[in-house]
Amino acid sequence: VQLVETGGGLVQAGGSLRLSCATSARTFSNYEMGWYRQPPGKEREERVFVASIMGRGGGTSYADSVKGRFLVSLDTVNNALSLQMNNLKPEDTAIYYCRFETAKTRVVSFGRGTQVVVSP
């Protein structure tokens, strides 16, 4: 599956951004989908979990650090995964990656990432 993230940028602390992940996937129920981030100074292999949503059932999960501030959702009209980020903090600065995992075969795909910078 192909994944392309957009929506990153520079924002002041307390501001908001909305990330979108366009995908070639056609049936969301076949996937577990989510967002990971790579903080500054960390390698790609050190990406950390941010949020996820189940294609079947729509259950969501969030890292403690973003609970109450971030919202993950599916945009079935535009075939995309979204991440609404509110009340952003400097520690949210990172490269954000979209991640899809097929529910049956557990094959994982990442996009190329989008940079988010939150200034104090």
Secondary structure, DSSP 4 states (H G I P E B T S, - for coil): --EEEE--EEEETT--EEEEEEES-S-GGGEEEEEEEE-TT--GGG-EEEEEEETTT--EEE-TTTTTTEEEEEETTTTEEEEEE-S--GGG-EEEEEEEEETTT--EEE---EEEEEE-
